[in-house]
Amino acid sequence: MNQTIRIENNGHITLPKTVCEALHTQDGDLLAWQIGDNDSVTLRRVTPPVDSYTAAVSATLTEWDSEEDDEAYCDL
């Protein structure tokens, strides 16, 4: 399905709902684009590196996740 959008005078565009649904976007998501051959553009949703890092190490942080630890370190 082809759709068109208009570029506003400040350079902004509004993505159609069908594009947002196809990318499974939510408020605050980051989008990245790549400019290809023949004036083509690829748009994708990306996860910020900080979130990826936090998810990767979160399982290793449970050793300090007790009420006693909270009490011991709450004033730091």
NUPA-368148 format. One record per residue: residue number from 0; residue in one letter; chain; x, y, z of N, C-alpha, C, O, CB in turn. Coordinates in Angstrom, 2 decimals, padded with zeros to 5 digits. Glycine has a CB too. Layout:
REM NUPA-368148
nr=NUM; rest=a; kette=A; nX=X; nY=Y; nZ=Z; caX=X; caY=Y; caZ=Z; cX=X; cY=Y; cZ=Z; oX=X; oY=Y; oZ=Z; cbX=X; cbY=Y; cbZ=Z
...
***
This chain:
REM NUPA-368148
nr=0; rest=m; kette=A; nX=000.84; nY=-001.17; nZ=000.00; caX=000.00; caY=000.00; caZ=000.00; cX=000.89; cY=001.24; cZ=000.00; oX=001.76; oY=001.37; oZ=000.86; cbX=-000.96; cbY=-000.01; cbZ=001.21
nr=1; rest=n; kette=A; nX=000.70; nY=002.12; nZ=-000.91; caX=001.44; caY=003.38; caZ=-000.98; cX=000.64; cY=004.47; cZ=-000.28; oX=-000.57; oY=004.58; oZ=-000.45; cbX=001.73; cbY=003.78; cbZ=-002.45
nr=2; rest=q; kette=A; nX=001.35; nY=005.28; nZ=000.51; caX=000.74; caY=006.42; caZ=001.18; cX=001.65; cY=007.61; cZ=000.97; oX=002.85; oY=007.46; oZ=000.71; cbX=000.51; cbY=006.14; cbZ=002.70
nr=3; rest=t; kette=A; nX=001.09; nY=008.79; nZ=001.08; caX=001.91; caY=009.99; caZ=000.97; cX=001.75; cY=010.81; cZ=002.25; oX=000.71; oY=010.76; oZ=002.91; cbX=001.51; cbY=010.83; cbZ=-000.28
nr=4; rest=i; kette=A; nX=002.79; nY=011.57; nZ=002.57; caX=002.75; caY=012.51; caZ=003.68; cX=003.34; cY=013.82; cZ=003.20; oX=004.12; oY=013.86; oZ=002.25; cbX=003.52; cbY=011.96; cbZ=004.93
nr=5; rest=r; kette=A; nX=002.97; nY=014.89; nZ=003.86; caX=003.45; caY=016.21; caZ=003.47; cX=004.51; cY=016.67; cZ=004.47; oX=004.35; oY=016.51; oZ=005.68; cbX=002.28; cbY=017.23; cbZ=003.40
nr=6; rest=i; kette=A; nX=005.60; nY=017.24; nZ=003.95; caX=006.63; caY=017.83; caZ=004.79; cX=006.18; cY=019.25; cZ=005.14; oX=005.90; oY=020.05; oZ=004.26; cbX=008.03; cbY=017.82; cbZ=004.08
nr=7; rest=e; kette=A; nX=006.13; nY=019.54; nZ=006.45; caX=005.72; caY=020.87; caZ=006.90; cX=006.83; cY=021.88; cZ=006.63; oX=007.95; oY=021.50; oZ=006.32; cbX=005.36; cbY=020.84; cbZ=008.41
nr=8; rest=n; kette=A; nX=006.52; nY=023.16; nZ=006.75; caX=007.50; caY=024.19; caZ=006.43; cX=008.70; cY=024.19; cZ=007.38; oX=009.75; oY=024.75; oZ=007.05; cbX=006.84; cbY=025.55; cbZ=006.45
nr=9; rest=n; kette=A; nX=008.57; nY=023.57; nZ=008.55; caX=009.69; caY=023.47; caZ=009.48; cX=010.46; cY=022.15; cZ=009.30; oX=011.37; oY=021.85; oZ=010.09; cbX=009.20; cbY=023.59; cbZ=010.92
nr=10; rest=g; kette=A; nX=010.10; nY=021.37; nZ=008.29; caX=010.79; caY=020.11; caZ=008.02; cX=010.20; cY=018.92; cZ=008.75; oX=010.69; oY=017.80; oZ=008.57; cbX=012.21; cbY=020.24; cbZ=008.37
nr=11; rest=h; kette=A; nX=009.18; nY=019.11; nZ=009.57; caX=008.58; caY=018.01; caZ=010.32; cX=007.62; cY=017.21; cZ=009.45; oX=007.03; oY=017.71; oZ=008.50; cbX=007.84; cbY=018.55; cbZ=011.55
nr=12; rest=i; kette=A; nX=007.50; nY=015.95; nZ=009.81; caX=006.51; caY=015.08; caZ=009.18; cX=005.76; cY=014.35; cZ=010.29; oX=006.25; oY=014.24; oZ=011.41; cbX=007.18; cbY=014.07; cbZ=008.18
nr=13; rest=t; kette=A; nX=004.60; nY=013.85; nZ=009.97; caX=003.83; caY=013.00; caZ=010.87; cX=003.75; cY=011.62; cZ=010.24; oX=003.29; oY=011.48; oZ=009.11; cbX=002.40; cbY=013.59; cbZ=011.16
nr=14; rest=l; kette=A; nX=004.20; nY=010.61; nZ=010.98; caX=004.12; caY=009.25; caZ=010.44; cX=002.69; cY=008.75; cZ=010.49; oX=002.02; oY=008.92; oZ=011.51; cbX=005.06; cbY=008.31; cbZ=011.22
nr=15; rest=p; kette=A; nX=002.21; nY=008.15; nZ=009.43; caX=000.87; caY=007.59; caZ=009.44; cX=000.74; cY=006.47; cZ=010.49; oX=001.72; oY=005.80; oZ=010.82; cbX=000.51; cbY=007.06; cbZ=008.04
nr=16; rest=k; kette=A; nX=-000.45; nY=006.29; nZ=010.98; caX=-000.72; caY=005.27; caZ=011.98; cX=-000.30; cY=003.89; cZ=011.48; oX=000.20; oY=003.07; oZ=012.26; cbX=-002.21; cbY=005.27; cbZ=012.36
nr=17; rest=t; kette=A; nX=-000.49; nY=003.62; nZ=010.20; caX=-000.13; caY=002.30; caZ=009.66; cX=001.38; cY=002.05; cZ=009.75; oX=001.81; oY=000.92; oZ=009.96; cbX=-000.60; cbY=002.19; cbZ=008.20
nr=18; rest=v; kette=A; nX=002.18; nY=003.12; nZ=009.60; caX=003.64; caY=002.97; caZ=009.72; cX=004.00; cY=002.70; cZ=011.17; oX=004.80; oY=001.81; oZ=011.46; cbX=004.37; cbY=004.25; cbZ=009.21
nr=19; rest=c; kette=A; nX=003.41; nY=003.45; nZ=012.08; caX=003.68; caY=003.23; caZ=013.52; cX=003.27; cY=001.82; cZ=013.95; oX=003.97; oY=001.18; oZ=014.72; cbX=002.93; cbY=004.27; cbZ=014.37
nr=20; rest=e; kette=A; nX=002.15; nY=001.36; nZ=013.45; caX=001.70; caY=-000.01; caZ=013.78; cX=002.65; cY=-001.05; cZ=013.20; oX=002.96; oY=-002.04; oZ=013.85; cbX=000.28; cbY=-000.25; cbZ=013.25
nr=21; rest=a; kette=A; nX=003.12; nY=-000.83; nZ=011.98; caX=004.03; caY=-001.78; caZ=011.35; cX=005.36; cY=-001.86; cZ=012.10; oX=005.98; oY=-002.93; oZ=012.17; cbX=004.28; cbY=-001.39; cbZ=009.89
nr=22; rest=l; kette=A; nX=005.80; nY=-000.73; nZ=012.67; caX=007.05; caY=-000.70; caZ=013.43; cX=006.85; cY=-001.04; cZ=014.90; oX=007.82; oY=-001.12; oZ=015.65; cbX=007.70; cbY=000.67; cbZ=013.32
nr=23; rest=h; kette=A; nX=005.60; nY=-001.23; nZ=015.32; caX=005.25; caY=-001.53; caZ=016.71; cX=005.82; cY=-000.46; cZ=017.65; oX=006.43; oY=-000.77; oZ=018.67; cbX=005.80; cbY=-002.93; cbZ=017.11
nr=24; rest=t; kette=A; nX=005.59; nY=000.82; nZ=017.29; caX=006.13; caY=001.91; caZ=018.09; cX=005.19; cY=002.29; cZ=019.22; oX=003.99; oY=002.05; oZ=019.18; cbX=006.40; cbY=003.12; cbZ=017.21
nr=25; rest=q; kette=A; nX=005.80; nY=002.90; nZ=020.24; caX=005.07; caY=003.47; caZ=021.37; cX=005.63; cY=004.86; cZ=021.61; oX=006.69; oY=005.22; oZ=021.08; cbX=005.19; cbY=002.57; cbZ=022.66
nr=26; rest=d; kette=A; nX=004.92; nY=005.65; nZ=022.40; caX=005.41; caY=006.99; caZ=022.72; cX=006.81; cY=006.90; cZ=023.31; oX=007.07; oY=006.08; oZ=024.19; cbX=004.46; cbY=007.70; cbZ=023.71
nr=27; rest=g; kette=A; nX=007.72; nY=007.74; nZ=022.83; caX=009.08; caY=007.78; caZ=023.35; cX=010.06; cY=006.86; cZ=022.65; oX=011.26; oY=006.93; oZ=022.93; cbX=009.06; cbY=007.46; cbZ=024.76
nr=28; rest=d; kette=A; nX=009.58; nY=006.00; nZ=021.74; caX=010.50; caY=005.11; caZ=021.02; cX=011.44; cY=005.92; cZ=020.12; oX=011.12; oY=007.03; oZ=019.70; cbX=009.70; cbY=004.10; cbZ=020.17
nr=29; rest=l; kette=A; nX=012.59; nY=005.34; nZ=019.85; caX=013.55; caY=005.94; caZ=018.93; cX=013.44; cY=005.27; cZ=017.58; oX=013.25; oY=004.05; oZ=017.49; cbX=014.99; cbY=005.84; cbZ=019.48
nr=30; rest=l; kette=A; nX=013.57; nY=006.06; nZ=016.52; caX=013.56; caY=005.54; caZ=015.16; cX=014.89; cY=005.88; cZ=014.51; oX=015.48; oY=006.94; oZ=014.75; cbX=012.38; cbY=006.12; cbZ=014.35
nr=31; rest=a; kette=A; nX=015.36; nY=004.97; nZ=013.67; caX=016.59; caY=005.20; caZ=012.91; cX=016.26; cY=004.99; cZ=011.44; oX=015.38; oY=004.20; oZ=011.09; cbX=017.75; cbY=004.24; cbZ=013.38
nr=32; rest=w; kette=A; nX=016.97; nY=005.71; nZ=010.60; caX=016.76; caY=005.54; caZ=009.16; cX=018.09; cY=005.38; cZ=008.46; oX=019.14; oY=005.82; oZ=008.94; cbX=015.98; cbY=006.73; cbZ=008.57
nr=33; rest=q; kette=A; nX=018.02; nY=004.74; nZ=007.31; caX=019.20; caY=004.54; caZ=006.48; cX=018.82; cY=004.94; cZ=005.06; oX=017.81; oY=004.50; oZ=004.53; cbX=019.71; cbY=003.06; cbZ=006.54
nr=34; rest=i; kette=A; nX=019.65; nY=005.78; nZ=004.47; caX=019.40; caY=006.22; caZ=003.10; cX=020.12; cY=005.27; cZ=002.16; oX=021.33; oY=005.07; oZ=002.26; cbX=019.87; cbY=007.70; cbZ=002.88
nr=35; rest=g; kette=A; nX=019.35; nY=004.69; nZ=001.26; caX=019.91; caY=003.70; caZ=000.34; cX=020.02; cY=004.23; cZ=-001.08; oX=019.93; oY=005.43; oZ=-001.33; cbX=019.07; cbY=002.46; cbZ=000.35
nr=36; rest=d; kette=A; nX=020.21; nY=003.32; nZ=-001.97; caX=020.31; caY=003.67; caZ=-003.39; cX=018.96; cY=004.13; cZ=-003.92; oX=017.91; oY=003.82; oZ=-003.35; cbX=020.82; cbY=002.46; cbZ=-004.21
nr=37; rest=n; kette=A; nX=019.00; nY=004.87; nZ=-005.00; caX=017.80; caY=005.32; caZ=-005.70; cX=016.85; cY=006.12; cZ=-004.81; oX=015.64; oY=006.02; oZ=-004.94; cbX=017.06; cbY=004.13; cbZ=-006.27
nr=38; rest=d; kette=A; nX=017.42; nY=006.93; nZ=-003.89; caX=016.63; caY=007.78; caZ=-003.00; cX=015.67; cY=007.00; cZ=-002.09; oX=014.63; oY=007.52; oZ=-001.71; cbX=015.83; cbY=008.75; cbZ=-003.83
nr=39; rest=s; kette=A; nX=016.02; nY=005.77; nZ=-001.76; caX=015.18; caY=004.99; caZ=-000.86; cX=015.62; cY=005.23; cZ=000.59; oX=016.79; oY=005.50; oZ=000.86; cbX=015.25; cbY=003.48; cbZ=-001.21
nr=40; rest=v; kette=A; nX=014.67; nY=005.11; nZ=001.50; caX=014.93; caY=005.28; caZ=002.93; cX=014.33; cY=004.11; cZ=003.67; oX=013.18; oY=003.75; oZ=003.45; cbX=014.36; cbY=006.63; cbZ=003.46
nr=41; rest=t; kette=A; nX=015.12; nY=003.51; nZ=004.56; caX=014.65; caY=002.42; caZ=005.41; cX=014.50; cY=002.97; cZ=006.82; oX=015.44; oY=003.56; oZ=007.36; cbX=015.62; cbY=001.20; cbZ=005.38
nr=42; rest=l; kette=A; nX=013.34; nY=002.78; nZ=007.42; caX=013.04; caY=003.26; caZ=008.76; cX=012.84; cY=002.07; cZ=009.68; oX=012.17; oY=001.11; oZ=009.32; cbX=011.79; cbY=004.18; cbZ=008.76
nr=43; rest=r; kette=A; nX=013.44; nY=002.13; nZ=010.89; caX=013.26; caY=001.03; caZ=011.84; cX=013.24; cY=001.58; cZ=013.26; oX=013.75; oY=002.67; oZ=013.53; cbX=014.39; cbY=-000.03; cbZ=011.69
nr=44; rest=r; kette=A; nX=012.64; nY=000.82; nZ=014.15; caX=012.60; caY=001.17; caZ=015.57; cX=013.85; cY=000.61; cZ=016.21; oX=014.26; oY=-000.51; oZ=015.90; cbX=011.31; cbY=000.61; cbZ=016.26
nr=45; rest=v; kette=A; nX=014.48; nY=001.38; nZ=017.12; caX=015.70; caY=000.93; caZ=017.77; cX=015.54; cY=001.02; cZ=019.29; oX=014.75; oY=001.81; oZ=019.80; cbX=016.91; cbY=001.75; cbZ=017.31
nr=46; rest=t; kette=A; nX=016.32; nY=000.19; nZ=019.98; caX=016.37; caY=000.22; caZ=021.43; cX=017.62; cY=000.97; cZ=021.84; oX=018.71; oY=000.67; oZ=021.35; cbX=016.35; cbY=-001.23; cbZ=022.03
nr=47; rest=p; kette=A; nX=017.48; nY=001.94; nZ=022.72; caX=018.67; caY=002.67; caZ=023.15; cX=019.69; cY=001.74; cZ=023.79; oX=019.31; oY=000.79; oZ=024.47; cbX=018.29; cbY=003.79; cbZ=024.13
nr=48; rest=p; kette=A; nX=020.97; nY=001.99; nZ=023.59; caX=022.01; caY=001.13; caZ=024.16; cX=021.92; cY=001.02; cZ=025.68; oX=022.22; oY=-000.04; oZ=026.23; cbX=023.37; cbY=001.64; cbZ=023.78
nr=49; rest=v; kette=A; nX=021.53; nY=002.08; nZ=026.35; caX=021.45; caY=002.04; caZ=027.81; cX=020.44; cY=000.99; cZ=028.25; oX=020.70; oY=000.23; oZ=029.18; cbX=021.07; cbY=003.42; cbZ=028.37
nr=50; rest=d; kette=A; nX=019.27; nY=000.94; nZ=027.59; caX=018.27; caY=-000.05; caZ=027.93; cX=018.77; cY=-001.46; cZ=027.67; oX=018.51; oY=-002.37; oZ=028.46; cbX=016.98; cbY=000.20; cbZ=027.15
nr=51; rest=s; kette=A; nX=019.49; nY=-001.66; nZ=026.58; caX=020.03; caY=-002.97; caZ=026.26; cX=021.04; cY=-003.40; cZ=027.32; oX=021.04; oY=-004.55; oZ=027.75; cbX=020.69; cbY=-002.97; cbZ=024.88
nr=52; rest=y; kette=A; nX=021.88; nY=-002.48; nZ=027.74; caX=022.89; caY=-002.79; caZ=028.75; cX=022.22; cY=-003.12; cZ=030.08; oX=022.60; oY=-004.10; oZ=030.74; cbX=023.87; cbY=-001.60; cbZ=028.93
nr=53; rest=t; kette=A; nX=021.24; nY=-002.32; nZ=030.47; caX=020.54; caY=-002.57; caZ=031.73; cX=019.87; cY=-003.94; cZ=031.72; oX=019.93; oY=-004.67; oZ=032.71; cbX=019.51; cbY=-001.47; cbZ=031.99
nr=54; rest=a; kette=A; nX=019.23; nY=-004.28; nZ=030.63; caX=018.58; caY=-005.59; caZ=030.53; cX=019.59; cY=-006.72; cZ=030.61; oX=019.31; oY=-007.77; oZ=031.19; cbX=017.78; cbY=-005.69; cbZ=029.22
nr=55; rest=a; kette=A; nX=020.76; nY=-006.52; nZ=030.02; caX=021.77; caY=-007.58; caZ=030.00; cX=022.37; cY=-007.84; cZ=031.38; oX=022.69; oY=-008.98; oZ=031.71; cbX=022.87; cbY=-007.23; cbZ=029.02
nr=56; rest=v; kette=A; nX=022.52; nY=-006.78; nZ=032.19; caX=023.18; caY=-006.97; caZ=033.49; cX=022.20; cY=-007.07; cZ=034.65; oX=022.63; oY=-007.36; oZ=035.77; cbX=024.12; cbY=-005.83; cbZ=033.74
nr=57; rest=s; kette=A; nX=020.92; nY=-006.86; nZ=034.43; caX=019.97; caY=-006.83; caZ=035.53; cX=019.94; cY=-008.14; cZ=036.31; oX=019.75; oY=-008.13; oZ=037.53; cbX=018.59; cbY=-006.53; cbZ=035.01
nr=58; rest=a; kette=A; nX=020.11; nY=-009.26; nZ=035.65; caX=020.10; caY=-010.55; caZ=036.35; cX=021.28; cY=-010.71; cZ=037.28; oX=021.21; oY=-011.48; oZ=038.24; cbX=020.08; cbY=-011.68; cbZ=035.34
nr=59; rest=t; kette=A; nX=022.36; nY=-010.00; nZ=037.03; caX=023.54; caY=-010.13; caZ=037.88; cX=023.50; cY=-009.22; cZ=039.10; oX=024.38; oY=-009.30; oZ=039.95; cbX=024.78; cbY=-009.83; cbZ=037.07
nr=60; rest=l; kette=A; nX=022.50; nY=-008.36; nZ=039.20; caX=022.44; caY=-007.41; caZ=040.30; cX=021.55; cY=-007.86; cZ=041.46; oX=021.36; oY=-007.10; oZ=042.41; cbX=021.96; cbY=-006.10; cbZ=039.80
nr=61; rest=t; kette=A; nX=021.01; nY=-009.04; nZ=041.40; caX=020.07; caY=-009.49; caZ=042.43; cX=020.73; cY=-009.82; cZ=043.75; oX=020.04; oY=-009.92; oZ=044.77; cbX=019.33; cbY=-010.69; cbZ=041.94
nr=62; rest=e; kette=A; nX=022.05; nY=-009.98; nZ=043.79; caX=022.69; caY=-010.32; caZ=045.06; cX=022.61; cY=-009.18; cZ=046.07; oX=022.78; oY=-009.42; oZ=047.26; cbX=024.14; cbY=-010.68; cbZ=044.82
nr=63; rest=w; kette=A; nX=022.35; nY=-007.93; nZ=045.63; caX=022.22; caY=-006.80; caZ=046.54; cX=020.80; cY=-006.27; cZ=046.56; oX=020.58; oY=-005.07; oZ=046.74; cbX=023.20; cbY=-005.69; cbZ=046.15
nr=64; rest=d; kette=A; nX=019.84; nY=-007.15; nZ=046.37; caX=018.45; caY=-006.74; caZ=046.25; cX=017.62; cY=-007.31; cZ=047.39; oX=016.67; oY=-008.07; oZ=047.17; cbX=017.88; cbY=-007.17; cbZ=044.90
nr=65; rest=s; kette=A; nX=017.97; nY=-006.94; nZ=048.60; caX=017.20; caY=-007.40; caZ=049.76; cX=016.84; cY=-006.20; cZ=050.63; oX=017.39; oY=-005.11; oZ=050.45; cbX=018.01; cbY=-008.46; cbZ=050.59
nr=66; rest=e; kette=A; nX=015.92; nY=-006.39; nZ=051.56; caX=015.54; caY=-005.31; caZ=052.47; cX=016.73; cY=-004.87; cZ=053.32; oX=016.89; oY=-003.69; oZ=053.61; cbX=014.38; cbY=-005.75; cbZ=053.38
nr=67; rest=e; kette=A; nX=017.56; nY=-005.82; nZ=053.72; caX=018.74; caY=-005.49; caZ=054.52; cX=019.71; cY=-004.60; cZ=053.73; oX=020.27; oY=-003.65; oZ=054.27; cbX=019.46; cbY=-006.78; cbZ=054.97
nr=68; rest=d; kette=A; nX=019.88; nY=-004.90; nZ=052.47; caX=020.75; caY=-004.08; caZ=051.62; cX=020.17; cY=-002.68; cZ=051.44; oX=020.91; oY=-001.69; oZ=051.47; cbX=020.94; cbY=-004.74; cbZ=050.26
nr=69; rest=d; kette=A; nX=018.84; nY=-002.60; nZ=051.26; caX=018.21; caY=-001.29; caZ=051.13; cX=018.44; cY=-000.44; cZ=052.37; oX=018.74; oY=000.75; oZ=052.27; cbX=016.71; cbY=-001.45; cbZ=050.87
nr=70; rest=e; kette=A; nX=018.31; nY=-001.05; nZ=053.55; caX=018.52; caY=-000.32; caZ=054.79; cX=019.98; cY=000.08; cZ=054.95; oX=020.27; oY=001.19; oZ=055.40; cbX=018.07; cbY=-001.16; cbZ=055.98
nr=71; rest=a; kette=A; nX=020.89; nY=-000.79; nZ=054.58; caX=022.32; caY=-000.52; caZ=054.76; cX=022.82; cY=000.58; cZ=053.82; oX=023.72; oY=001.34; oZ=054.19; cbX=023.11; cbY=-001.78; cbZ=054.54
nr=72; rest=y; kette=A; nX=022.25; nY=000.66; nZ=052.63; caX=022.79; caY=001.58; caZ=051.63; cX=021.85; cY=002.76; cZ=051.32; oX=022.14; oY=003.53; oZ=050.40; cbX=023.08; cbY=000.83; cbZ=050.37
nr=73; rest=c; kette=A; nX=020.75; nY=002.93; nZ=052.04; caX=019.77; caY=003.96; caZ=051.69; cX=020.30; cY=005.37; cZ=051.88; oX=019.80; oY=006.30; oZ=051.25; cbX=018.51; cbY=003.77; cbZ=052.51
nr=74; rest=d; kette=A; nX=021.30; nY=005.58; nZ=052.75; caX=021.82; caY=006.92; caZ=053.00; cX=022.99; cY=007.29; cZ=052.12; oX=023.55; oY=008.38; oZ=052.29; cbX=022.22; cbY=007.05; cbZ=054.44
nr=75; rest=l; kette=A; nX=023.40; nY=006.45; nZ=051.21; caX=024.56; caY=006.75; caZ=050.36; cX=024.27; cY=007.80; cZ=049.33; oX=025.15; oY=008.15; oZ=048.54; cbX=025.04; cbY=005.51; cbZ=049.68
***
